């Protein structure tokens, strides 16, 4: 194209390290993909992240009980590994923070998870607990728009009072891919910047700020319009490629499924289908869409219509996973 796309300050909205770097170690268990990313200081700076370990668990459906159980098993295993790596002892006091706004469904993952997390710290006021239970306290601090207080500052003051040995934060994230919305869990030992995925960056909650280990757990619940349009263009190209390949094979034409949308299109076919846009790389296409939508205010953040049901299931999965990871005794859920 003759028009030069120059958007050095473009911010493709995502909180997921997996969408920003190719330095990944991947494995698969029970049909669930687990990605391990270790960012050095230099690598982290390039993608505007903090250095540390990022574990991503990708799945298809957690509304089904069996699938949810498989995801939870992997979640517990990976979280326990991260706790061990941070030298967290069995008797260390944990503060669980549920970030987000409980009145906004896509942002209510943190508060909902907190409401189902087993809290035990107050019971120590009356004597010792069973040795299989860790001291755990929890808090949902709300959002700055409601409290007028930086969440990081609030947590810092609570940390000085409660004196936890480590902190776990739960938050809703943003993704730059439609496929990863509600189907991905990211956990990291680098902490979190609340609201960064939707361009509303607040003070970070991390070991650097608080002086104790901070493990951040999140699920992308929203995606921006730029990503939706870009993914739609990709799916359209894949659909065209599949239909062309199976033009004379009526058996493979219908019904369509998600695998058909992963078909690779040839460069010449893409140009034939999309014209000048067909010459652009995926990054250039995203920049062009951003250039059109952002100034008009149409780069909306979007969530699925069934989000209220899914967010309930996600909060159950994470709270149950936390309870099993933090306490030795297996709980009946």
Residue, then its C-alpha position, 0 to 999 in steps of 0.5 A: x500500500x502507498x499509505x505509510x502506517x506509522x503507529x509507534x505508540x500503538x497499544x495492542x491490548x493484551x495482558x498475556x505474555x504468550x501473545x507478545x513473545x515467541x520464546x516459549x516452551x510448550x507441552x500438552x496434557x489431557x488435551x490442555x496446552x501448557x506454555x512456560x515463558x521465562x522473560x529476562x530483563x531485556x526481553x521483558x523490556x521489549x514487550x513492556x512486561x516485567x521479568x519473571x516466569x509466565x505459565x499459560x494454561x489453554x483449554x476449550x471448555x470449562x462449563x463441562x464438569x470433566x473438562x473443568x476437573x482436568x483444567x483444575x488438576x493442571x492449574x493446581x500442579x502448576x501453581x504448586x510448582x510456582x509456590x515451591x519456586x518462590x520458596x513458600x513454606x507450608x506455614x507461610x501466611x497468604x493474602x489473596x487479593x481479588x482485583x476488579x469490579x464486582x458490578x461489572x461481569x467481565x471484571x468480577x472474576x477476582x471478587x467472585x473467586x474471593x467469595x469462594x476461597x477458604x479463609x482461615x486466618x481469623x480462626x487462629x485467634x481461637x487457637x491452632x488449626x489442623x496442621x493441614x490448613x494454611x493461614x489464609x486471609x482474603x480481600x477484594x479492594x474494589x477499583x480506584x474509580x469506586x474508592x479513589x485510592x490506588x489499589x497498590x497503595x491500599x494493599x501496601x498498607x494492608x500488608x504492613x498490618x497483616x504481615x503476610x509472607x506472600x500474596x496471590x492476586x486474581x484479576x480479569x485480563x484482556x487478550x488480543x485473540x478471540x480464541x483465548x477469551x475465557x479459555x486461558x489462565x495465566x499465572x506469573x511471579x512478576x506481579x500485575x499492573x491492574x487495568x493495563x490490558x484496557x489502557x487504564x494502567x495503575x500502580x503495579x502490585x509486585x515483589x519490587x513494591x511490596x517486598x514479598x513474593x506476589x503471584x498474579x493469576x488471571x483469565x482474559x475475559x475481554x477482547x478489543x474490536x481491533x482484534x475481533x476485526x483482525x481475527x475475522x479477516x484471518x477466519x475469512x481467509x481460512x474459510x476461503x482457502x478451505x472452500x477452494x481446496x474442497x471445491x469438488x469434495x462435497x463431503x468436506x464442504x459442510x458442516x464447518x467447524x473451528x478446524x476449518x478456520x485454521x486453514x492456511x491461505x496462499x499469499x496469491x489467494x489472500x491478495x486475490x480475496x483482499x486486494x491491497x490489504x492482502x499484501x499486509x502482514x498480520x501486524x500491519x493489518x492490526x495497525x491499519x484497523x487500529x488507525x481507523x477505529x481508535x480515533x473514532x472511539x469504536x475500538x470497544x472492549x467486547x465480552x461474550x454474551x454468556x459471560x455471566x455463566x462462564x465467569x461463575x464457572x471460572x471463579x469456581x475453578x480458580x477458587x477450588x484450585x487455590x484451596x487445594x494448592x494452599x492447604x494440604x487437606x483435600x477439600x470436598x467441593 
